[in-house]
Amino acid sequence: MLKSMTGFGAGAAEDDSYRVLIEVKSVNQRYLEIGFHMPHKIDAFAEGMKKKIKEYVSRGKLDVNVSLTEKKDKTQSVRVDKNLAIAYHKALNELSDLLHLPRPDDITQVAAFPDIIKVEDNEESFEGLEAVLAEAMDEALRNLTHMREEEGANLKQDFIDRLERMENMVERIAGLAPQIVAAYRERLQKTLGELLSAEEIDQNRIIQETAIYSDRVNFTEEMVRLKSHFAQFRKILESDEPVGRKLDFLIQEMNREINTTASKANNAEAAQIVVDVKSEIEKLREQIQNLE
């Protein structure tokens, strides 16, 4: 199934300790590019989430927003810097002797100095968080994929409609080939008729020149290759793999063949049809940029 590179998906999961909400937004990008917006303290889980994303997505620019709520209460501890406390106490005693003042006898006097007592958050283990992140990410990516597939289905129908139009145009161009040669012969006959008398006109020469011209303007091969490209395009549309790059290459080949046809046809009606075909090819190219 075709997938667009544009989409959005959200997923949520929780356990007794954590609640996680993940939102994934994707837009066009030639390669896969993933950007995370989440609390720095869970950066260590980014690689695991990238691995999960690659199971669903092969191309596109993804913005991943991770919201984390911790449901458990944080625990704290009080730490005493013993060496620093001893150093402060020693310094106070020295100062007391120097100034002939009473020595400090209240522990709060020492404890009040900077960095003697520190309150610290206990280190978080994030036990169980990885599973909650994986569950939320799976749901977000499933929803993202669903939206991308829906958009891909719309693009596929648009591609089919444009292919049908181009196939009809190519048939019209192919049908003009005999007329182009016949028109040249008439022009050649008329030109010679204006310059020479009827007896002087060499019909064999006219036949020969017409044959040379017919060979020069023969675009049968281009028409055959274009039809082959159309058939390949349809086949690729049914693929379950990412097809954006393949179709982009095929579009280049279509453009090459129709340009060659235009240079050979040398006919006003054919030229106008070629312009219409090129317009459809360009629209296909623009749409293909949206495909994974």
C-alpha positions as CSV (number, residue, x, y, z in Angstrom):
1,M,0.0,0.0,0.0
2,L,1.3,3.5,-0.9
3,K,2.2,5.7,2.0
4,S,2.4,9.5,2.1
5,M,5.2,11.0,4.0
6,T,2.8,13.5,5.6
7,G,0.9,12.5,8.7
8,F,0.2,12.7,12.4
9,G,-0.2,10.1,15.2
10,A,-0.6,10.2,18.9
11,G,-0.3,7.4,21.5
12,A,-0.6,7.2,25.3
13,A,0.3,4.6,27.9
14,E,0.8,4.4,31.7
15,D,1.5,2.2,34.6
16,D,1.6,2.7,38.4
17,S,4.6,5.0,38.1
18,Y,4.5,6.8,34.8
19,R,2.1,8.3,32.3
20,V,3.4,9.0,28.7
21,L,1.9,10.8,25.8
22,I,3.7,10.7,22.4
23,E,2.9,12.7,19.3
24,V,4.6,12.1,16.0
25,K,4.3,14.5,13.1
26,S,5.9,13.7,9.7
27,V,6.5,15.7,6.6
28,N,8.4,15.3,3.3
29,Q,12.1,14.5,3.5
30,R,14.4,12.7,1.1
31,Y,15.8,10.6,3.9
32,L,14.7,9.6,7.4
33,E,15.3,12.4,9.9
34,I,14.0,12.1,13.5
35,G,14.0,14.9,16.0
36,F,12.9,14.4,19.7
37,H,11.4,16.9,22.0
38,M,11.3,15.4,25.5
39,P,12.8,15.8,29.0
40,H,16.5,15.6,29.0
41,K,16.5,13.1,31.8
42,I,15.1,10.4,29.5
43,D,17.4,11.0,26.6
44,A,18.9,7.6,27.1
45,F,15.7,6.1,25.7
46,A,16.0,7.9,22.4
47,E,17.9,5.1,20.6
48,G,15.3,2.6,21.5
49,M,12.5,4.8,20.2
50,K,14.4,5.4,17.0
51,K,14.7,1.7,16.5
52,K,10.9,1.4,16.9
53,I,10.2,4.2,14.5
54,K,12.3,2.5,11.8
55,E,10.0,-0.5,12.0
56,Y,7.2,1.8,10.7
57,V,8.9,4.6,8.7
58,S,11.7,4.6,6.1
59,R,11.5,8.2,4.8
60,G,10.4,11.6,6.1
61,K,11.2,14.2,8.6
62,L,9.6,13.2,12.0
63,D,9.1,15.5,15.0
64,V,8.5,13.3,18.1
65,N,7.1,15.0,21.2
66,V,7.3,13.0,24.4
67,S,5.4,14.2,27.5
68,L,6.2,12.4,30.8
69,T,4.3,12.5,34.0
70,E,5.7,10.8,37.1
71,K,3.0,9.5,39.3
72,K,5.1,8.3,42.2
73,D,6.4,10.7,44.8
74,K,10.0,11.6,44.7
75,T,12.2,10.6,47.6
76,Q,14.9,12.9,49.0
77,S,17.8,12.4,51.3
78,V,19.9,14.7,53.5
79,R,23.7,14.5,53.1
80,V,26.2,15.9,55.6
81,D,29.7,16.9,54.3
82,K,31.6,15.7,57.4
83,N,35.0,16.9,56.2
84,L,33.7,20.4,55.6
85,A,32.0,20.5,59.0
86,I,35.2,19.5,60.8
87,A,37.1,22.2,58.8
88,Y,34.5,24.9,59.7
89,H,34.6,23.8,63.4
90,K,38.4,23.9,63.4
91,A,38.4,27.4,61.8
92,L,35.9,28.7,64.4
93,N,38.1,27.4,67.3
94,E,41.2,29.1,65.8
95,L,39.2,32.3,65.4
96,S,38.0,32.0,69.0
97,D,41.6,31.6,70.3
98,L,42.8,34.5,68.2
99,L,40.1,36.9,69.3
100,H,39.8,35.6,72.9
101,L,36.1,34.9,72.4
102,P,34.0,31.9,73.6
103,R,34.3,28.8,71.6
104,P,31.1,27.8,69.6
105,D,29.0,25.3,71.6
106,D,25.9,25.2,69.4
107,I,25.8,22.7,66.5
108,T,23.4,24.9,64.6
109,Q,26.2,27.5,64.3
110,V,28.3,25.0,62.3
111,A,25.4,23.5,60.4
112,A,24.3,27.0,59.1
113,F,27.5,27.4,57.0
114,P,27.1,26.8,53.2
115,D,27.2,23.3,51.9
116,I,27.5,21.6,55.3
117,I,24.0,20.0,54.9
118,K,22.5,19.3,51.5
119,V,19.1,18.0,50.5
120,E,19.3,15.8,47.4
121,D,16.8,14.1,45.2
122,N,17.4,10.4,45.2
123,E,18.6,9.0,41.8
124,E,15.7,7.9,39.6
125,S,15.9,4.4,38.2
126,F,13.1,4.8,35.6
127,E,12.3,1.1,36.2
128,G,9.4,0.1,33.9
129,L,9.5,3.4,31.9
130,E,10.9,1.8,28.7
131,A,7.9,-0.5,28.4
132,V,5.5,2.4,28.8
133,L,7.4,4.4,26.2
134,A,7.3,1.5,23.8
135,E,3.6,1.0,24.2
136,A,2.8,4.7,23.6
137,M,5.2,4.8,20.7
138,D,3.6,1.8,19.1
139,E,0.1,3.4,19.3
140,A,1.4,6.7,17.9
141,L,3.2,5.0,15.0
142,R,0.1,2.9,14.2
143,N,-2.0,6.0,14.0
144,L,0.6,7.8,12.0
145,T,0.8,4.9,9.5
146,H,-3.0,4.8,9.2
147,M,-3.1,8.5,8.2
148,R,-0.2,8.0,5.8
149,E,-1.8,5.1,4.2
150,E,-5.1,7.0,3.7
151,E,-3.3,9.8,2.1
152,G,-1.3,7.3,0.0
153,A,-4.6,5.8,-1.3
154,N,-5.8,9.2,-2.4
155,L,-2.5,9.8,-4.2
156,K,-2.7,6.4,-5.9
157,Q,-6.1,7.2,-7.3
158,D,-4.8,10.6,-8.6
159,F,-1.8,8.8,-10.2
160,I,-4.2,6.3,-12.0
161,D,-6.4,9.1,-13.3
162,R,-3.4,11.0,-14.7
163,L,-1.9,7.9,-16.2
164,E,-5.2,7.3,-18.1
165,R,-5.2,10.8,-19.4
166,M,-1.6,10.5,-20.5
167,E,-2.3,7.1,-22.2
168,N,-5.1,8.7,-24.2
169,M,-2.8,11.6,-25.2
170,V,0.0,9.3,-26.3
171,E,-2.5,7.4,-28.5
172,R,-3.6,10.7,-30.1
173,I,0.1,11.6,-30.8
174,A,0.7,8.1,-32.3
175,G,-2.4,8.5,-34.5
176,L,-0.9,11.8,-35.9
177,A,2.2,10.0,-37.3
178,P,0.7,9.2,-40.8
179,Q,-0.8,12.7,-41.1
180,I,2.6,14.3,-40.3
181,V,4.3,12.4,-43.1
182,A,1.4,13.0,-45.5
183,A,1.4,16.7,-44.7
184,Y,5.2,16.9,-45.5
185,R,4.7,15.1,-48.8
186,E,2.0,17.6,-49.7
187,R,4.2,20.5,-48.8
188,L,7.1,19.1,-50.8
189,Q,4.8,18.5,-53.8
190,K,3.4,22.0,-53.6
191,T,6.8,23.6,-53.2
192,L,8.2,21.8,-56.2
193,G,5.1,22.5,-58.2
194,E,5.6,26.2,-57.6
195,L,9.3,26.0,-58.7
196,L,9.1,23.4,-61.5
197,S,6.8,22.4,-64.3
198,A,4.8,19.2,-64.0
199,E,7.2,17.4,-66.4
200,E,10.2,18.4,-64.3
201,I,8.9,17.0,-61.0
202,D,10.6,13.7,-60.2
203,Q,8.0,11.6,-58.3
204,N,10.6,9.0,-57.3
205,R,12.6,11.8,-55.7
206,I,9.5,12.9,-53.8
207,I,8.9,9.4,-52.6
208,Q,12.6,9.1,-51.5
209,E,12.5,12.5,-49.6
210,T,9.3,11.5,-48.0
211,A,10.7,8.2,-46.8
212,I,13.8,10.0,-45.4
213,Y,11.6,12.5,-43.6
214,S,9.3,9.7,-42.3
215,D,12.3,7.9,-40.8
216,R,13.5,11.2,-39.2
217,V,10.2,12.0,-37.6
218,N,9.4,8.4,-36.6
219,F,8.7,8.4,-32.8
220,T,7.3,4.9,-32.6
221,E,10.1,3.8,-30.3
222,E,9.3,6.7,-27.9
223,M,5.6,5.8,-27.9
224,V,6.4,2.2,-27.1
225,R,8.7,3.1,-24.3
226,L,6.2,5.6,-22.9
227,K,3.5,2.9,-22.8
228,S,6.0,0.6,-21.1
229,H,6.7,3.2,-18.5
230,F,3.0,3.7,-17.9
231,A,2.7,-0.1,-17.3
232,Q,5.7,-0.1,-15.0
233,F,4.2,2.8,-13.1
234,R,1.0,0.9,-12.5
235,K,2.8,-2.2,-11.4
236,I,4.9,-0.2,-8.9
237,L,1.8,1.3,-7.4
238,E,0.7,-2.1,-6.3
239,S,4.0,-2.7,-4.4
240,D,4.0,-3.1,-0.6
241,E,7.5,-1.5,-0.4
242,P,8.4,2.2,-0.3
243,V,8.1,3.3,-4.0
244,G,8.9,7.1,-4.0
245,R,12.4,6.8,-5.4
246,K,11.4,4.3,-8.0
247,L,8.6,6.4,-9.3
248,D,10.7,9.5,-9.3
249,F,13.2,7.7,-11.6
250,L,10.4,6.5,-13.9
251,I,9.1,10.1,-14.2
252,Q,12.5,11.2,-15.4
253,E,12.4,8.5,-18.1
254,M,8.8,9.6,-19.2
255,N,10.0,13.2,-19.5
256,R,12.9,12.1,-21.6
257,E,10.7,10.2,-24.1
258,I,8.1,12.9,-24.4
259,N,10.8,15.5,-25.0
260,T,12.3,13.4,-27.8
261,T,8.8,12.9,-29.3
262,A,8.3,16.6,-29.3
263,S,11.5,17.2,-31.2
264,K,10.7,14.6,-33.8
265,A,7.0,15.3,-34.4
266,N,7.3,18.8,-35.9
267,N,3.6,19.2,-35.8
268,A,1.5,21.9,-34.1
269,E,-1.2,19.6,-32.9
270,A,1.3,17.0,-31.6
271,A,3.2,19.8,-29.9
272,Q,0.1,20.9,-28.0
273,I,-0.6,17.4,-26.8
274,V,3.1,17.1,-25.8
275,V,2.6,20.2,-23.6
276,D,-0.4,18.6,-22.0
277,V,1.5,15.4,-21.3
278,K,4.4,17.2,-19.8
279,S,2.0,19.1,-17.6
280,E,0.6,15.8,-16.3
281,I,4.1,14.4,-15.8
282,E,5.1,17.5,-13.7
283,K,2.0,17.1,-11.6
284,L,2.9,13.4,-11.0
285,R,6.4,14.5,-10.1
286,E,5.1,16.9,-7.5
287,Q,2.8,14.3,-6.0
288,I,5.5,11.7,-5.9
289,Q,7.6,13.9,-3.6
290,N,4.9,13.2,-1.0
291,L,5.4,9.4,-1.2
292,E,7.5,7.3,1.1
